[in-house]
């Protein structure tokens, strides 16, 4: 995993250095734009899943709290049935 991070950071550094060269700048700029859009779309999807996770955990705690303060009859109506 560290090697992947190392190669990715070296690649970004090389793209940054190549963007300063006048002739290569025309070739490197679309690649940088594409990578920027890719990272942006990844974080947009990640933020959506993160919000979903926070909501799921929050509503789970609300359900636990409801179970703690409610009577048993509310959740187990068959408990009142006598043989």
C-alpha positions in Angstrom: 0.0 0.0 0.0 2.8 2.4 0.8 4.4 1.7 -2.6 1.1 2.6 -4.3 1.0 5.9 -2.4 4.7 6.5 -3.2 4.1 5.9 -7.0 1.0 8.1 -7.0 2.8 10.9 -5.2 5.8 10.6 -7.6 3.4 10.7 -10.5 1.7 13.8 -9.3 5.0 15.4 -8.7 6.2 14.6 -12.2 3.0 15.9 -13.7 3.5 19.1 -11.7 7.0 19.5 -12.9 6.1 18.8 -16.5 3.4 21.4 -16.4 6.1 24.1 -16.1 7.8 23.1 -19.4 6.3 25.2 -22.3 6.0 22.4 -25.0 4.8 19.7 -22.6 2.3 21.9 -20.8 -0.3 21.4 -23.6 -0.1 17.6 -23.2 0.0 17.6 -19.4 -2.8 20.1 -18.7 -5.7 17.7 -19.9 -4.2 14.9 -17.8 -4.1 17.1 -14.7 -7.7 18.3 -15.4 -8.8 14.7 -15.8 -7.2 13.6 -12.5 -8.7 16.6 -10.7 -12.2 15.7 -12.0 -11.6 12.0 -11.0 -10.6 13.0 -7.4 -13.5 15.4 -7.2 -16.1 12.8 -8.3 -14.6 10.3 -5.9 -15.0 12.7 -3.0 -18.5 13.6 -4.0 -19.5 9.9 -3.9 -17.6 9.4 -0.7 -19.3 12.3 1.0 -22.7 10.9 0.0 -21.9 7.5 1.5 -20.4 9.3 4.6 -23.7 11.2 5.1 -25.6 7.9 4.7 -23.5 6.3 7.3 -23.9 9.1 9.8 -27.7 9.0 9.3 -27.8 5.3 9.7 -25.8 5.4 13.0 -27.9 8.3 14.2 -31.2 6.7 13.5 -30.0 3.4 15.1 -29.3 5.3 18.3 -32.7 6.8 18.2 -34.2 3.3 17.8 -32.2 2.0 20.7 -33.4 5.0 22.8 -37.0 4.3 21.8 -36.7 0.7 22.9 -35.2 1.8 26.2 -38.0 4.2 27.1 -41.0 2.3 25.7 -42.9 -0.5 27.4 -42.4 -4.1 26.3 -46.0 -4.3 25.1 -45.4 -1.9 22.3 -42.7 -4.1 20.7 -44.1 -7.5 21.7 -47.9 -7.4 21.5 -48.0 -11.2 21.6 -46.7 -11.1 25.2 -50.3 -10.3 26.4 -51.8 -13.5 24.9 -52.6 -16.0 27.7 -52.7 -19.7 27.1 
